[in-house]
C-alpha cells in the first residue's frame, strides 16, 4: 500500500493502489451531474407556481407534444420504466391535469390524456421555458449545438453499454 503525503489535517493517509490522475472537477460525469442539478434547480421555482415537479413537467411535455399517449409511450420518450412513471401519473391525475384509461382491447395498456386544465397549463409553461433558456446565457445556436452533442454522447454511451 502506498503512503500518501500529509492530508489537510497533517496526518498521513494510506491510499490503496495508484492515485487517480483526474480530479473530481475534471470528470465529465461530475460536470454533467452538476449541470443537470443546476438546470433542475432553475426550473423548480417556476414549476412550483404551476403546481408540478420537474419529472411531472417532463410527462406533460410528452403529452403536449403527442396528445393521448400510452404509459409505455411516455416511458419510452422519457427513458423511464413504467414503475417509475406510475406514481407520477397518479399524482398528475389527482391534481386534475391528466386522466388514465385502461384500453378495452388490452387491459394492460393504459392511455394517458390531458384534461382541459392540463392543456391550459401548456400556455403557462412557455414562460418557464423562456426563463430557463435566458438563464443559460446561451444563444439558440449554442443551445442547439450543446443539445446535439449531448444526444450524440448519450447514443455513444448506450452503444458502449450494450456491448
Secondary structure, 3 states (H helix, E strand, C coil): CEEEEECCCCCEEEECCCCCCCCHHHCHHHHHHHHHHHHHHHHHHHHHHHCCCHHHHHHHHHHHHHCCEEHHHHHHHHCCCHHHHHHHHHHHHHCCCEEEEECCCCCCCEEEEECHHHHHHHHHHHHHHHHHHHHCCCCHHHHHHHHHHHHHHHHHHHHHHHC
